[in-house]
Amino acid sequence: GFVIGSEMSGGARRMYVKDCTFLGTDVGLRFKSTRGRGGVVEDIWIDGIRMIDIPTEPLSFNLYYEGKSPVPEEGDEPTKQVIAPKPVDETTPVFRKIYINNVTCNGAACAFLFNGLPEMKISEVEIKNSLFKAKKGGILAQVDGVLLENVEIVPEKGSKLLYQDAHNVVIK
């Protein structure tokens, strides 16, 4: 699919992704980094993405790429494991101001995964007018400021959404 990361020290800004179809790709829209790599990823616009048979997540934000995470990448339920925040400096990755519209996914392991850092949550993400059909619902972990507007999540089993240290989540 479309990937931003994992080495993000230079950052990524003002990108526009439109009218793509992903069939059986590992992950559809993937944003990844980890502590120590730094960089700011912001002002990303995504519109009109169609996905079918995605083995993991159609939308993945993972700031524990190749590191210890409190949320398994396979999309299992969040654990009660607590990872302590580290000091924020130039090596702390920042993912914010990402706008996603008109995404459909028919078939995935997990509707979506947001897995930020305790010291730098994934923030200012909007998902609008989208449909995610998956085995499991979506996971919002270590986020601050997520809008889900006109978003339908259809899990085969379990909850539509699981939260772990999620703040300012608005569902319309």
N, C-alpha and C positions, 0 to 999 in steps of 0.2 A: 504493500500500500504506500502510504506517504509517511515518511519518518523524519523527525527532527531530533538529533542527538546521535551519539551519546557524548562526544567531546564537544562541549558547548562554550569553551572559554571565550570565544569571540562573539557569542550570542547569535541570535537570529531575530530579525525584525521586519515588519511590514511585508508579509508574504500573503499570497492569495491563491487558494486551491479551489478549483471549480470543475464540476461535471466529470467526475471520475467513477469508474466501476471497478470494484475489487472482487474477484471470484476466488475463494479459497486461499487468500493470502494469510500468512501467519497472524498478523495484526492489521487492521485497516488503517487507522490513523494513530501513529505512535509518537509520543513525546517522551524522551528519556534522557536522564543525566544522573549524576550522583554527587555526593559531597566531594569537594576537592577539585571539581571541574569548572565551577563558576559559570559566568555568562548569564545574559538576560534573554529570554525568549518571550517576545511580546508583539502585540498588534498582528496577530495571525487571523485571517478570515478564511473560513472553509464553508463551501456552499454546494449543494447538489451532489452528494456522494451516495452511491448505491453499493451495498455489500451483500454477498451471499456466501454462506458456509465458511465462516471465519473460525479457525480452530481455537483461538483464545478470545481476545476482545476486539470488537470493532473500533473502540476508542480507548486508548491507554495512555495515562500520564504516570510515569514511574520515575521518581527521583531516588530510587534505591537500585538503579540499574547495576547489576552484578554486585550487589551488596546485601547486607542483612536488612530485611524488611519485616515490619510487623504484619504486613498483608501479603499472603502468598500470591505469586504472579498467576497461578492457575485460576484465580477468581474465587477461591474458597472464602468462607466468612472471615471477617477481621478477627484477630486474636486479642486477648487482653494484654499481650506483651507491650511493655512500655519501653520506648527508646528515648533516651534523654536528648534534649536539644543541645546543639553545639553552638559556640559563638558564631555570629554571622560576620563574614568578611568577604573579600573579593573572590574567594573560592566557593562561595555558596551559590548554587544555581537558583535562578529566579524564573518562574513560569507564570505569566499573567497576561491579561487582556487578550483572551483567545475567544473568538466568536465562531460558533458552529451552527449552521442552518441547513435544513432540508437533508437530513441524513436518514437513510433507511438501512437496516441490517436484518436479514432474514436468515437466522442460524448462526449462533456463536456459543462459546462456552459460558461467557459472562457478558452481560449487556454493556458494561464499561467499567474501567478501573481508574480511579484517581488515587494516587499514592504519593502524597507530598512529604515534606520533612517537617518535624515538629518546630524547627526554628525558621522555616520558610515554607509556609503552606502554599499550595497551588491556589491562585486567586484570580478574581475577575474573569471567570469563565461563564459564557452564556451558550446554552444549547437550546435551540428553538426548532419547532416544527419537525420533530424527528421521531422515528420508530425503531425500537430495538427489540427483536425477538431472539431470546437466548435460553439456554438451559437454566441459568441463574440470573438474578437481577443485577443491578449496578452497585458498585462500591464507591463510597466517598470517604476517603481517609486523609486526614491532614489537609483540609481545604478551608478556605475563608473567602466566601463570596462566590457562590455558584448559583446561577439562575437556570432552572429547567422550565421552559415555557412551551406549552403544547407538546410535551414529550411523553410518548407512550412507551412504557417498559413492560414487556410481556415475557415473564419467566415461565419455564415449564414447571418449575417447583420453587418453593421458598418465597421470600420477600422480594418486592420490586426494588427496594433500596436498602442497603446496609450502611450505617454511619459509624465512623470512628474518628473522634476529634474533628468533627465537621462543624463549622461556624458560618452563619449568614447564608444558609441554603434556602433559596426561595423556589417554591414549586407553584406554577400558575397553570 
